[in-house]
Amino acid sequence: MKEFALLFRHVGDFEALPESEKTLVEKKWQDWIGSIAAQGKLKGDKGIRLASGGKVLKPAGVVTDGPFVEIRECLGGLIVVKADTLEEAVTLAHGCPAMERGGSVEVRPIMIQ
């Protein structure tokens, strides 16, 4: 079985949502990731959620605020899944709550050396 990273790109700021909506969104994520875990396809016991702020290091030692606030989507987190093929990993990505809010899921094979 191979490993694939599902990278979640979000539109908008989760922290700006009202608390009641945050709770619903978090529940959707828990249920969706739980369904992958129930199939024995989740590597590890949970996903990695990234904070909205950070820094970006560019060539020549230039450091800027990040992540790239001028673009529409930002990387919000990732999980690693186990699947036999890329197509199976894409199938696991269906139903991801990021897509309900205009986001996307990037599915990438992990190169194990």
Secondary structure per residue as TSV (DSSP state, phi and psi in degrees):
chain	resnum	aa	ss	phi	psi
A	1	M	-	360.0	138.9
A	2	K	E	-95.8	168.1
A	3	E	E	-115.5	142.7
A	4	F	E	-134.3	140.9
A	5	A	E	-93.5	131.0
A	6	L	E	-104.3	110.0
A	7	L	E	-100.1	125.4
A	8	F	E	-98.2	119.7
A	9	R	E	-104.4	127.8
A	10	H	E	-111.6	153.2
A	11	V	E	-113.1	129.9
A	12	G	S	89.1	174.4
A	13	D	-	-108.3	113.2
A	14	F	G	-56.6	-38.9
A	15	E	G	-64.6	-21.2
A	16	A	G	-82.3	-9.7
A	17	L	S	-70.7	150.2
A	18	P	-	-62.8	150.6
A	19	E	H	-53.9	-40.9
A	20	S	H	-62.4	-37.5
A	21	E	H	-74.4	-37.1
A	22	K	H	-57.1	-43.6
A	23	T	H	-60.3	-43.7
A	24	L	H	-65.2	-42.6
A	25	V	H	-64.0	-45.7
A	26	E	H	-60.5	-39.3
A	27	K	H	-63.5	-42.5
A	28	K	H	-59.8	-42.9
A	29	W	H	-63.9	-45.6
A	30	Q	H	-60.4	-42.9
A	31	D	H	-65.8	-43.2
A	32	W	H	-66.9	-47.9
A	33	I	H	-65.1	-37.0
A	34	G	H	-60.8	-36.6
A	35	S	H	-67.5	-34.9
A	36	I	H	-69.1	-42.6
A	37	A	H	-62.7	-39.0
A	38	A	H	-63.7	-24.3
A	39	Q	T	-85.4	-2.5
A	40	G	T	74.0	23.1
A	41	K	-	-106.2	-3.5
A	42	L	E	-91.0	127.8
A	43	K	E	-87.4	123.2
A	44	G	E	84.8	-173.6
A	45	D	E	-107.6	-2.5
A	46	K	E	-167.3	177.1
A	47	G	E	-92.0	177.8
A	48	I	E	-111.8	118.2
A	49	R	E	-103.0	128.6
A	50	L	-	-97.3	141.6
A	51	A	-	-69.5	161.8
A	52	S	S	-77.2	-22.1
A	53	G	-	-105.6	170.0
A	54	G	E	168.5	-164.3
A	55	K	E	-131.5	153.9
A	56	V	E	-122.9	125.4
A	57	L	E	-95.4	126.4
A	58	K	E	-115.8	170.3
A	59	P	G	-53.4	154.2
A	60	A	G	67.4	19.5
A	61	G	G	74.7	16.7
A	62	V	E	-75.7	127.4
A	63	V	E	-115.5	127.7
A	64	T	E	-124.1	161.7
A	65	D	E	-66.5	148.2
A	66	G	E	-149.7	178.3
A	67	P	S	-86.1	121.1
A	68	F	-	25.0	68.4
A	69	V	T	-64.3	-14.2
A	70	E	T	-82.8	-6.4
A	71	I	S	-100.0	162.0
A	72	R	S	-72.9	-40.3
A	73	E	E	-108.7	150.6
A	74	C	E	-133.0	153.0
A	75	L	E	-72.9	120.6
A	76	G	E	-103.6	-19.1
A	77	G	E	165.0	-173.3
A	78	L	E	-161.0	159.6
A	79	I	E	-133.0	160.2
A	80	V	E	-113.3	128.1
A	81	V	E	-117.6	160.8
A	82	K	E	-108.7	130.2
A	83	A	E	-153.9	157.6
A	84	D	S	-77.8	-30.9
A	85	T	S	-140.4	165.0
A	86	L	H	-60.6	-39.2
A	87	E	H	-62.2	-39.5
A	88	E	H	-65.9	-39.4
A	89	A	H	-64.1	-39.0
A	90	V	H	-63.9	-39.2
A	91	T	H	-60.8	-40.6
A	92	L	H	-63.4	-30.0
A	93	A	H	-72.1	-22.5
A	94	H	T	-58.6	140.4
A	95	G	T	88.9	1.7
A	96	C	-	-61.7	128.6
A	97	P	G	-60.2	-21.6
A	98	A	G	-59.5	-34.6
A	99	M	G	-72.4	-22.7
A	100	E	G	-66.4	-22.3
A	101	R	G	-112.8	22.1
A	102	G	T	89.7	4.1
A	103	G	-	-85.4	-166.7
A	104	S	E	-149.5	168.4
A	105	V	E	-124.4	123.8
A	106	E	E	-97.1	126.9
A	107	V	E	-108.4	119.6
A	108	R	E	-130.4	131.8
A	109	P	E	-64.3	143.7
A	110	I	-	-96.7	127.2
A	111	M	-	-88.4	113.2
A	112	I	-	-99.7	129.5
A	113	Q	-	-106.4	360.0
